[in-house]
Amino acid sequence: MTRADLIERYEAAIAASERVERKGKANPYTSANGHMFSQINKDYQLGIRLPKALQAELGLVEALLEEGFAFVSAMPPGGKKT
């Protein structure tokens, strides 16, 4: 995905919300109450500021996906399922 594609998707998500406004020219971001809560950085990464409890929940999912990937990567190649 190109940076332009990511920005296009980001702007579409922002447009879907009546409360969120896109800010920034070169590096788009959103903010509310004087606090930035999302951005696209120069490395094409989307960052979203979330509450600690939700961060921990999402971190667990990421860790489990990494464990699952490592597990099946160590297995012999599988054949195609028909």
Helices and strands as residue ranges (DSSP letters): H 3-15, E 29-32, E 35-40, E 46-48, H 52-73
